[in-house]
Amino acid sequence: MNVPNALTVDVEDYFHVAALASSIDRDSWGSRESRVVRNTKKLLALFEEYDVRGTFFVLGCVAEQYPQLVSEIATHGHEVACHGYSHRLVYEQSPQEFYEETRRAKNLLEQITGSAVLGYRAASYSIVSESLWALDILTDLGFRYDSSIFPVHHDRYGIPNAERFPHRLLTPKKNEIIEWPLSTARLLGYRLPVSGGGYFRLLPYWLTHWGLTSINQNEHRPFIFYLHPWEIDPEQPRVPAKWLSRFRHYTNLEKCEERLRQLLHEFNFGTVRDGLNQLGLLQK
């Protein structure tokens, strides 16, 4: 069986990230050097080199400022999905704010691409136990799947006992949505996050490789991998921040592209939509 692993990119700039939010005022975003177009195009070229297609969860404010970038992602054969509008954490919004912001972002992306946007991923995986109400809003807005739940313990996100693999999920109001949680490997009774991003940079490559191989070969399940365009940009501006935030954001940026090349060489990838179709979850 060709396991349908999903390759995903959260399209945002370095100054959008939650880890640096306490050091970067939102009002300063417009005056900062934007590097998202350059870095995303670099990823597009890299994926073309390895003949792989993925799902790009695009931030609405990026789509609004750079619609041509969204068009280019779609033209290259990738799936365009939604990452919200302004990278606000879901649990810091009211349901009405979340509805308006998410609808705005989805409409933008659909107007640019001319295609329905089926998938959503929250900023910093901020659909947690206290914000599961967001799933009903996603179904109201016509999303078919979500990829926001991280089945781990973390200071900012996570539902530790959530299911680990793609499944149909009943929302608090008994609607149905497909959930593809962020991937974890089982290690001595612990759920080891191996799905990408900071974990891909901070953990040794061999450990990520072992975890992903274990999911495919031992559990016979697909994994989902993510990264951000800024993670292959070691020359990005350095922002003064707390030690932990700097550690999470800047560690091993210079190693990420080479590791990504190795990953693309060693595993099979496709879009979330194709993976869910292959699993029979979207065929309803």
Phi and psi in degrees as GROMACS dihedral restraints (atoms count N, CA, C in turn):
[ dihedral_restraints ]
;  ai    aj    ak    al  type     phi  dphi    fc
    3     4     5     6     1   -83.8    20    10
    4     5     6     7     1   101.9    20    10
    6     7     8     9     1   -66.8    20    10
    7     8     9    10     1   125.3    20    10
    9    10    11    12     1   -83.5    20    10
   10    11    12    13     1    69.0    20    10
   12    13    14    15     1   -62.4    20    10
   13    14    15    16     1   148.3    20    10
   15    16    17    18     1  -109.3    20    10
   16    17    18    19     1   132.0    20    10
   18    19    20    21     1  -102.7    20    10
   19    20    21    22     1   123.0    20    10
   21    22    23    24     1  -131.4    20    10
   22    23    24    25     1   150.4    20    10
   24    25    26    27     1  -129.3    20    10
   25    26    27    28     1   127.8    20    10
   27    28    29    30     1   -93.1    20    10
   28    29    30    31     1   105.1    20    10
   30    31    32    33     1   -83.2    20    10
   31    32    33    34     1   100.7    20    10
   33    34    35    36     1  -150.3    20    10
   34    35    36    37     1   163.7    20    10
   36    37    38    39     1   -93.2    20    10
   37    38    39    40     1   166.5    20    10
   39    40    41    42     1   -61.3    20    10
   40    41    42    43     1   -28.5    20    10
   42    43    44    45     1   -87.7    20    10
   43    44    45    46     1    -0.2    20    10
   45    46    47    48     1   -86.4    20    10
   46    47    48    49     1   -16.8    20    10
   48    49    50    51     1   -70.6    20    10
   49    50    51    52     1   146.5    20    10
   51    52    53    54     1   -66.1    20    10
   52    53    54    55     1   -31.9    20    10
   54    55    56    57     1   -61.6    20    10
   55    56    57    58     1   -25.9    20    10
   57    58    59    60     1  -107.0    20    10
   58    59    60    61     1     5.6    20    10
   60    61    62    63     1   -60.2    20    10
   61    62    63    64     1   -34.0    20    10
   63    64    65    66     1   -71.9    20    10
   64    65    66    67     1   -14.3    20    10
   66    67    68    69     1  -106.6    20    10
   67    68    69    70     1   -10.1    20    10
   69    70    71    72     1  -125.8    20    10
   70    71    72    73     1   113.8    20    10
   72    73    74    75     1   -72.5    20    10
   73    74    75    76     1   134.5    20    10
   75    76    77    78     1   -57.2    20    10
   76    77    78    79     1   -31.4    20    10
   78    79    80    81     1   -65.3    20    10
   79    80    81    82     1   -15.8    20    10
   81    82    83    84     1   -91.7    20    10
   82    83    84    85     1    -6.1    20    10
   84    85    86    87     1   -56.1    20    10
   85    86    87    88     1   -42.3    20    10
   87    88    89    90     1   -67.0    20    10
   88    89    90    91     1   -21.7    20    10
   90    91    92    93     1   -98.0    20    10
   91    92    93    94     1    -2.2    20    10
   93    94    95    96     1   -89.4    20    10
   94    95    96    97     1   152.9    20    10
   96    97    98    99     1   -65.7    20    10
   97    98    99   100     1   121.0    20    10
   99   100   101   102     1   -88.7    20    10
  100   101   102   103     1   135.4    20    10
  102   103   104   105     1  -127.1    20    10
  103   104   105   106     1     8.7    20    10
  105   106   107   108     1   -70.1    20    10
  106   107   108   109     1   -35.8    20    10
  108   109   110   111     1   -67.3    20    10
  109   110   111   112     1   -49.3    20    10
  111   112   113   114     1   -57.7    20    10
  112   113   114   115     1   -47.1    20    10
  114   115   116   117     1   -71.8    20    10
  115   116   117   118     1   -37.3    20    10
  117   118   119   120     1   -67.6    20    10
  118   119   120   121     1   -39.6    20    10
  120   121   122   123     1   -64.0    20    10
  121   122   123   124     1   -32.8    20    10
  123   124   125   126     1   -64.4    20    10
  124   125   126   127     1   -41.4    20    10
  126   127   128   129     1   -66.0    20    10
  127   128   129   130     1   -40.2    20    10
  129   130   131   132     1   -59.3    20    10
  130   131   132   133     1   -42.6    20    10
  132   133   134   135     1   -65.7    20    10
  133   134   135   136     1   -39.4    20    10
  135   136   137   138     1   -65.2    20    10
  136   137   138   139     1   -43.9    20    10
  138   139   140   141     1   -66.0    20    10
  139   140   141   142     1   -35.3    20    10
  141   142   143   144     1   -64.1    20    10
  142   143   144   145     1   -40.1    20    10
  144   145   146   147     1   -59.5    20    10
  145   146   147   148     1   -37.4    20    10
  147   148   149   150     1   -96.8    20    10
  148   149   150   151     1     6.2    20    10
  150   151   152   153     1    53.4    20    10
  151   152   153   154     1    50.1    20    10
  153   154   155   156     1  -124.2    20    10
  154   155   156   157     1   145.6    20    10
  156   157   158   159     1  -117.1    20    10
  157   158   159   160     1   146.7    20    10
  159   160   161   162     1  -140.9    20    10
  160   161   162   163     1  -174.1    20    10
  162   163   164   165     1  -111.4    20    10
  163   164   165   166     1   126.7    20    10
  165   166   167   168     1  -106.3    20    10
  166   167   168   169     1   110.3    20    10
  168   169   170   171     1   -84.9    20    10
  169   170   171   172     1   104.0    20    10
  171   172   173   174     1   -97.5    20    10
  172   173   174   175     1   131.8    20    10
  174   175   176   177     1   -69.5    20    10
  175   176   177   178     1   134.5    20    10
  177   178   179   180     1   -59.3    20    10
  178   179   180   181     1   -39.7    20    10
  180   181   182   183     1   -68.2    20    10
  181   182   183   184     1   -27.5    20    10
  183   184   185   186     1   -70.8    20    10
  184   185   186   187     1   -43.6    20    10
  186   187   188   189     1   -61.7    20    10
  187   188   189   190     1   -38.9    20    10
  189   190   191   192     1   -65.8    20    10
  190   191   192   193     1   -39.0    20    10
  192   193   194   195     1   -81.6    20    10
  193   194   195   196     1   -32.3    20    10
  195   196   197   198     1  -131.3    20    10
  196   197   198   199     1    65.3    20    10
  198   199   200   201     1   -60.5    20    10
  199   200   201   202     1   -30.2    20    10
  201   202   203   204     1   -65.0    20    10
  202   203   204   205     1   -30.4    20    10
  204   205   206   207     1   -65.0    20    10
  205   206   207   208     1   -42.4    20    10
  207   208   209   210     1   -63.2    20    10
  208   209   210   211     1   -42.7    20    10
  210   211   212   213     1   -60.7    20    10
  211   212   213   214     1   -39.4    20    10
  213   214   215   216     1   -66.9    20    10
  214   215   216   217     1   -38.8    20    10
  216   217   218   219     1   -59.4    20    10
  217   218   219   220     1   -47.5    20    10
  219   220   221   222     1   -65.9    20    10
  220   221   222   223     1   -40.0    20    10
  222   223   224   225     1   -62.5    20    10
  223   224   225   226     1   -31.4    20    10
  225   226   227   228     1   -77.9    20    10
  226   227   228   229     1     0.7    20    10
  228   229   230   231     1    91.8    20    10
  229   230   231   232     1    10.6    20    10
  231   232   233   234     1   -88.7    20    10
  232   233   234   235     1   158.3    20    10
  234   235   236   237     1   -83.3    20    10
  235   236   237   238     1   134.3    20    10
  237   238   239   240     1  -100.4    20    10
  238   239   240   241     1   124.9    20    10
  240   241   242   243     1  -128.6    20    10
  241   242   243   244     1   178.6    20    10
  243   244   245   246     1  -107.7    20    10
  244   245   246   247     1   136.2    20    10
  246   247   248   249     1  -117.3    20    10
  247   248   249   250     1    27.1    20    10
  249   250   251   252     1    78.5    20    10
  250   251   252   253     1  -173.4    20    10
  252   253   254   255     1  -102.2    20    10
  253   254   255   256     1   -50.6    20    10
  255   256   257   258     1  -121.2    20    10
  256   257   258   259     1    14.0    20    10
  258   259   260   261     1    61.8    20    10
  259   260   261   262     1    29.6    20    10
  261   262   263   264     1   -80.5    20    10
  262   263   264   265     1   138.9    20    10
  264   265   266   267     1   -63.9    20    10
  265   266   267   268     1   138.7    20    10
  267   268   269   270     1   -58.4    20    10
  268   269   270   271     1   -45.2    20    10
  270   271   272   273     1   -74.6    20    10
  271   272   273   274     1    -0.5    20    10
  273   274   275   276     1  -100.7    20    10
  274   275   276   277     1     5.0    20    10
  276   277   278   279     1  -112.9    20    10
  277   278   279   280     1   155.5    20    10
  279   280   281   282     1   -80.2    20    10
  280   281   282   283     1   159.8    20    10
  282   283   284   285     1   -54.8    20    10
  283   284   285   286     1   -38.2    20    10
  285   286   287   288     1   -67.3    20    10
  286   287   288   289     1   -42.2    20    10
  288   289   290   291     1   -61.7    20    10
  289   290   291   292     1   -43.9    20    10
  291   292   293   294     1   -62.4    20    10
  292   293   294   295     1   -42.4    20    10
  294   295   296   297     1   -59.8    20    10
  295   296   297   298     1   -50.5    20    10
  297   298   299   300     1   -64.6    20    10
  298   299   300   301     1   -43.0    20    10
  300   301   302   303     1   -67.2    20    10
  301   302   303   304     1   -42.1    20    10
  303   304   305   306     1   -70.9    20    10
  304   305   306   307     1   -39.9    20    10
  306   307   308   309     1   -61.7    20    10
  307   308   309   310     1   -42.4    20    10
  309   310   311   312     1   -59.5    20    10
  310   311   312   313     1   -45.8    20    10
  312   313   314   315     1   -66.4    20    10
  313   314   315   316     1   -44.8    20    10
  315   316   317   318     1   -61.9    20    10
  316   317   318   319     1   -44.4    20    10
  318   319   320   321     1   -61.8    20    10
  319   320   321   322     1   -41.3    20    10
  321   322   323   324     1   -57.6    20    10
  322   323   324   325     1   -50.8    20    10
  324   325   326   327     1   -64.3    20    10
  325   326   327   328     1   -38.1    20    10
  327   328   329   330     1   -71.6    20    10
  328   329   330   331     1   -34.8    20    10
  330   331   332   333     1   -66.1    20    10
  331   332   333   334     1   -38.5    20    10
  333   334   335   336     1   -70.9    20    10
  334   335   336   337     1   -45.2    20    10
  336   337   338   339     1   -89.4    20    10
  337   338   339   340     1   -22.3    20    10
  339   340   341   342     1    73.1    20    10
  340   341   342   343     1    16.0    20    10
  342   343   344   345     1  -131.0    20    10
  343   344   345   346     1   155.1    20    10
  345   346   347   348     1   -67.7    20    10
  346   347   348   349     1   138.4    20    10
  348   349   350   351     1   -97.5    20    10
  349   350   351   352     1   117.2    20    10
  351   352   353   354     1   -95.3    20    10
  352   353   354   355     1   -25.5    20    10
  354   355   356   357     1  -116.0    20    10
  355   356   357   358     1   153.2    20    10
  357   358   359   360     1  -137.4    20    10
  358   359   360   361     1   144.2    20    10
  360   361   362   363     1  -138.5    20    10
  361   362   363   364     1   128.5    20    10
  363   364   365   366     1   -76.1    20    10
  364   365   366   367     1   151.2    20    10
  366   367   368   369     1   -56.6    20    10
  367   368   369   370     1   128.1    20    10
  369   370   371   372     1    50.7    20    10
  370   371   372   373     1    34.8    20    10
  372   373   374   375     1    53.6    20    10
  373   374   375   376     1    40.9    20    10
  375   376   377   378     1   -87.4    20    10
  376   377   378   379     1    19.0    20    10
  378   379   380   381     1   -89.1    20    10
  379   380   381   382     1   103.6    20    10
  381   382   383   384     1  -119.9    20    10
  382   383   384   385     1  -175.2    20    10
  384   385   386   387     1   -55.4    20    10
  385   386   387   388     1   -36.8    20    10
  387   388   389   390     1   -79.4    20    10
  388   389   390   391     1   -11.5    20    10
  390   391   392   393     1  -123.9    20    10
  391   392   393   394     1    26.0    20    10
  393   394   395   396     1   -63.9    20    10
  394   395   396   397     1   -18.2    20    10
  396   397   398   399     1   -56.4    20    10
  397   398   399   400     1   -24.1    20    10
  399   400   401   402     1   -63.6    20    10
  400   401   402   403     1   -28.5    20    10
  402   403   404   405     1   -63.4    20    10
  403   404   405   406     1   -35.6    20    10
  405   406   407   408     1   -67.4    20    10
  406   407   408   409     1   -35.2    20    10
  408   409   410   411     1   -67.4    20    10
  409   410   411   412     1   -38.4    20    10
  411   412   413   414     1   -61.5    20    10
  412   413   414   415     1   -42.6    20    10
  414   415   416   417     1   -67.0    20    10
  415   416   417   418     1   -37.6    20    10
  417   418   419   420     1   -60.2    20    10
  418   419   420   421     1   -34.8    20    10
  420   421   422   423     1   -85.3    20    10
  421   422   423   424     1    -2.3    20    10
  423   424   425   426     1    94.2    20    10
  424   425   426   427     1    10.2    20    10
  426   427   428   429     1   -72.1    20    10
  427   428   429   430     1   141.9    20    10
  429   430   431   432     1   -96.7    20    10
  430   431   432   433     1   -29.3    20    10
  432   433   434   435     1  -141.7    20    10
  433   434   435   436     1   158.4    20    10
  435   436   437   438     1  -128.9    20    10
  436   437   438   439     1   149.5    20    10
  438   439   440   441     1  -138.9    20    10
  439   440   441   442     1    63.8    20    10
  441   442   443   444     1  -121.1    20    10
  442   443   444   445     1   -13.4    20    10
  444   445   446   447     1   -92.6    20    10
  445   446   447   448     1   123.9    20    10
  447   448   449   450     1  -108.9    20    10
  448   449   450   451     1   113.3    20    10
  450   451   452   453     1   -80.8    20    10
  451   452   453   454     1    59.6    20    10
  453   454   455   456     1  -141.5    20    10
  454   455   456   457     1   169.3    20    10
  456   457   458   459     1   -87.0    20    10
  457   458   459   460     1   134.3    20    10
  459   460   461   462     1  -158.8    20    10
  460   461   462   463     1   156.5    20    10
  462   463   464   465     1   -75.0    20    10
  463   464   465   466     1   -15.9    20    10
  465   466   467   468     1  -117.9    20    10
  466   467   468   469     1   -21.3    20    10
  468   469   470   471     1  -153.6    20    10
  469   470   471   472     1   179.4    20    10
  471   472   473   474     1   114.3    20    10
  472   473   474   475     1   140.0    20    10
  474   475   476   477     1  -124.8    20    10
  475   476   477   478     1    94.2    20    10
  477   478   479   480     1   -55.4    20    10
  478   479   480   481     1   -33.0    20    10
  480   481   482   483     1  -101.3    20    10
  481   482   483   484     1    13.2    20    10
  483   484   485   486     1   -67.1    20    10
  484   485   486   487     1   158.2    20    10
  486   487   488   489     1   -60.3    20    10
  487   488   489   490     1   151.2    20    10
  489   490   491   492     1   -97.5    20    10
  490   491   492   493     1   -15.3    20    10
  492   493   494   495     1  -128.1    20    10
  493   494   495   496     1   166.6    20    10
  495   496   497   498     1   -55.3    20    10
  496   497   498   499     1   136.3    20    10
  498   499   500   501     1  -161.3    20    10
  499   500   501   502     1   162.7    20    10
  501   502   503   504     1   -84.4    20    10
  502   503   504   505     1   132.1    20    10
  504   505   506   507     1  -120.1    20    10
  505   506   507   508     1   133.9    20    10
  507   508   509   510     1   -86.4    20    10
  508   509   510   511     1   128.3    20    10
  510   511   512   513     1   -78.7    20    10
  511   512   513   514     1   170.8    20    10
  513   514   515   516     1   -54.7    20    10
  514   515   516   517     1   -30.9    20    10
  516   517   518   519     1   -96.1    20    10
  517   518   519   520     1    16.1    20    10
  519   520   521   522     1    68.6    20    10
  520   521   522   523     1    23.6    20    10
  522   523   524   525     1   -81.3    20    10
  523   524   525   526     1   170.1    20    10
  525   526   527   528     1  -119.9    20    10
  526   527   528   529     1   134.1    20    10
  528   529   530   531     1  -141.0    20    10
  529   530   531   532     1   150.1    20    10
  531   532   533   534     1   -86.5    20    10
  532   533   534   535     1   133.6    20    10
  534   535   536   537     1  -116.2    20    10
  535   536   537   538     1   126.8    20    10
  537   538   539   540     1  -112.9    20    10
  538   539   540   541     1    95.3    20    10
  540   541   542   543     1   -68.3    20    10
  541   542   543   544     1   159.4    20    10
  543   544   545   546     1   -67.8    20    10
  544   545   546   547     1   143.8    20    10
  546   547   548   549     1   -79.5    20    10
  547   548   549   550     1   140.3    20    10
  549   550   551   552     1  -133.0    20    10
  550   551   552   553     1   147.7    20    10
  552   553   554   555     1  -106.2    20    10
  553   554   555   556     1   152.2    20    10
  555   556   557   558     1   -89.1    20    10
  556   557   558   559     1   125.4    20    10
  558   559   560   561     1  -142.1    20    10
  559   560   561   562     1   106.3    20    10
  561   562   563   564     1    54.2    20    10
  562   563   564   565     1    41.8    20    10
  564   565   566   567     1    80.7    20    10
  565   566   567   568     1     2.6    20    10
  567   568   569   570     1  -108.4    20    10
  568   569   570   571     1   145.0    20    10
  570   571   572   573     1   -92.0    20    10
  571   572   573   574     1   107.9    20    10
  573   574   575   576     1   -90.7    20    10
  574   575   576   577     1   118.7    20    10
  576   577   578   579     1   -71.2    20    10
  577   578   579   580     1   119.3    20    10
  579   580   581   582     1  -130.2    20    10
  580   581   582   583     1    24.0    20    10
  582   583   584   585     1   -91.6    20    10
  583   584   585   586     1     0.5    20    10
  585   586   587   588     1   124.3    20    10
  586   587   588   589     1  -156.6    20    10
  588   589   590   591     1    56.6    20    10
  589   590   591   592     1  -137.7    20    10
  591   592   593   594     1   -59.9    20    10
  592   593   594   595     1   -33.7    20    10
  594   595   596   597     1   -63.5    20    10
  595   596   597   598     1   -37.0    20    10
  597   598   599   600     1   -65.8    20    10
  598   599   600   601     1   -36.5    20    10
  600   601   602   603     1   -81.7    20    10
  601   602   603   604     1   -39.0    20    10
  603   604   605   606     1   -81.0    20    10
  604   605   606   607     1   -38.7    20    10
  606   607   608   609     1   -80.7    20    10
  607   608   609   610     1   151.1    20    10
  609   610   611   612     1   -59.5    20    10
  610   611   612   613     1   145.3    20    10
  612   613   614   615     1   -57.6    20    10
  613   614   615   616     1   -38.9    20    10
  615   616   617   618     1   -60.9    20    10
  616   617   618   619     1   -31.5    20    10
  618   619   620   621     1   -72.7    20    10
  619   620   621   622     1   -42.7    20    10
  621   622   623   624     1   -60.7    20    10
  622   623   624   625     1   -45.7    20    10
  624   625   626   627     1   -60.5    20    10
  625   626   627   628     1   -43.8    20    10
  627   628   629   630     1   -60.5    20    10
  628   629   630   631     1   -45.8    20    10
  630   631   632   633     1   -63.2    20    10
  631   632   633   634     1   -43.9    20    10
  633   634   635   636     1   -69.8    20    10
  634   635   636   637     1   -39.5    20    10
  636   637   638   639     1   -63.1    20    10
  637   638   639   640     1   -39.7    20    10
  639   640   641   642     1   -61.9    20    10
  640   641   642   643     1   -42.1    20    10
  642   643   644   645     1   -61.0    20    10
  643   644   645   646     1   -45.5    20    10
  645   646   647   648     1   -71.8    20    10
  646   647   648   649     1   -48.1    20    10
  648   649   650   651     1   -92.2    20    10
  649   650   651   652     1   -35.9    20    10
  651   652   653   654     1   -89.9    20    10
  652   653   654   655     1   -39.9    20    10
  654   655   656   657     1   -97.6    20    10
  655   656   657   658     1   -10.6    20    10
  657   658   659   660     1    56.0    20    10
  658   659   660   661     1    42.9    20    10
  660   661   662   663     1  -128.5    20    10
  661   662   663   664     1   159.1    20    10
  663   664   665   666     1   -83.6    20    10
  664   665   666   667     1   155.2    20    10
  666   667   668   669     1  -115.3    20    10
  667   668   669   670     1   164.7    20    10
  669   670   671   672     1  -120.4    20    10
  670   671   672   673     1   133.3    20    10
  672   673   674   675     1  -119.3    20    10
  673   674   675   676     1   141.6    20    10
  675   676   677   678     1  -136.1    20    10
  676   677   678   679     1   155.3    20    10
  678   679   680   681     1  -157.3    20    10
  679   680   681   682     1   172.8    20    10
  681   682   683   684     1  -115.0    20    10
  682   683   684   685     1   149.7    20    10
  684   685   686   687     1   -55.9    20    10
  685   686   687   688     1   -34.7    20    10
  687   688   689   690     1   -69.3    20    10
  688   689   690   691     1   -13.2    20    10
  690   691   692   693     1   -76.6    20    10
  691   692   693   694     1   -10.8    20    10
  693   694   695   696     1  -108.2    20    10
  694   695   696   697     1    24.1    20    10
  696   697   698   699     1  -125.9    20    10
  697   698   699   700     1    78.2    20    10
  699   700   701   702     1   -67.7    20    10
  700   701   702   703     1   -12.9    20    10
  702   703   704   705     1   -93.5    20    10
  703   704   705   706     1     6.9    20    10
  705   706   707   708     1   -60.7    20    10
  706   707   708   709     1   153.8    20    10
  708   709   710   711     1   -58.5    20    10
  709   710   711   712     1   139.9    20    10
  711   712   713   714     1   -88.5    20    10
  712   713   714   715     1   131.4    20    10
  714   715   716   717     1  -107.1    20    10
  715   716   717   718     1   128.3    20    10
  717   718   719   720     1   -61.9    20    10
  718   719   720   721     1   128.1    20    10
  720   721   722   723     1  -156.9    20    10
  721   722   723   724     1   174.3    20    10
  723   724   725   726     1   -63.3    20    10
  724   725   726   727     1   156.7    20    10
  726   727   728   729     1   -55.6    20    10
  727   728   729   730     1   -46.8    20    10
  729   730   731   732     1   -63.6    20    10
  730   731   732   733     1   -39.4    20    10
  732   733   734   735     1   -65.2    20    10
  733   734   735   736     1   -42.6    20    10
  735   736   737   738     1   -62.9    20    10
  736   737   738   739     1   -41.4    20    10
  738   739   740   741     1   -61.9    20    10
  739   740   741   742     1   -46.7    20    10
  741   742   743   744     1   -65.1    20    10
  742   743   744   745     1   -37.2    20    10
  744   745   746   747     1   -87.1    20    10
  745   746   747   748     1   -38.6    20    10
  747   748   749   750     1  -102.8    20    10
  748   749   750   751     1   -15.9    20    10
  750   751   752   753     1   -64.1    20    10
  751   752   753   754     1   128.2    20    10
  753   754   755   756     1    63.2    20    10
  754   755   756   757     1    24.7    20    10
  756   757   758   759     1   -57.7    20    10
  757   758   759   760     1   -35.0    20    10
  759   760   761   762     1   -71.7    20    10
  760   761   762   763     1   -14.4    20    10
  762   763   764   765     1  -100.0    20    10
  763   764   765   766     1   -12.0    20    10
  765   766   767   768     1   -66.1    20    10
  766   767   768   769     1   -43.4    20    10
  768   769   770   771     1   -63.5    20    10
  769   770   771   772     1   -43.6    20    10
  771   772   773   774     1   -65.5    20    10
  772   773   774   775     1   -38.4    20    10
  774   775   776   777     1   -64.1    20    10
  775   776   777   778     1   -39.5    20    10
  777   778   779   780     1   -62.8    20    10
  778   779   780   781     1   -41.1    20    10
  780   781   782   783     1   -59.3    20    10
  781   782   783   784     1   -43.2    20    10
  783   784   785   786     1   -63.5    20    10
  784   785   786   787     1   -41.5    20    10
  786   787   788   789     1   -62.4    20    10
  787   788   789   790     1   -45.2    20    10
  789   790   791   792     1   -65.2    20    10
  790   791   792   793     1   -28.6    20    10
  792   793   794   795     1   -75.0    20    10
  793   794   795   796     1   -32.3    20    10
  795   796   797   798     1   -97.8    20    10
  796   797   798   799     1   -16.2    20    10
  798   799   800   801     1  -128.6    20    10
  799   800   801   802     1   156.6    20    10
  801   802   803   804     1   -92.2    20    10
  802   803   804   805     1   138.3    20    10
  804   805   806   807     1  -135.9    20    10
  805   806   807   808     1   158.3    20    10
  807   808   809   810     1  -155.7    20    10
  808   809   810   811     1  -166.7    20    10
  810   811   812   813     1   -81.9    20    10
  811   812   813   814     1   162.4    20    10
  813   814   815   816     1   -61.6    20    10
  814   815   816   817     1   -44.4    20    10
  816   817   818   819     1   -58.7    20    10
  817   818   819   820     1   -45.8    20    10
  819   820   821   822     1   -65.6    20    10
  820   821   822   823     1   -40.0    20    10
  822   823   824   825     1   -62.7    20    10
  823   824   825   826     1   -44.4    20    10
  825   826   827   828     1   -67.7    20    10
  826   827   828   829     1   -34.2    20    10
  828   829   830   831     1   -64.3    20    10
  829   830   831   832     1   -43.5    20    10
  831   832   833   834     1   -64.8    20    10
  832   833   834   835     1   -32.8    20    10
  834   835   836   837     1   -79.8    20    10
  835   836   837   838     1    -7.8    20    10
  837   838   839   840     1    82.1    20    10
  838   839   840   841     1    10.4    20    10
  840   841   842   843     1   -84.9    20    10
  841   842   843   844     1   -28.6    20    10
  843   844   845   846     1   -89.5    20    10
  844   845   846   847     1   -10.1    20    10
  846   847   848   849     1   -85.8    20    10
  847   848   849   850     1    72.9    20    10
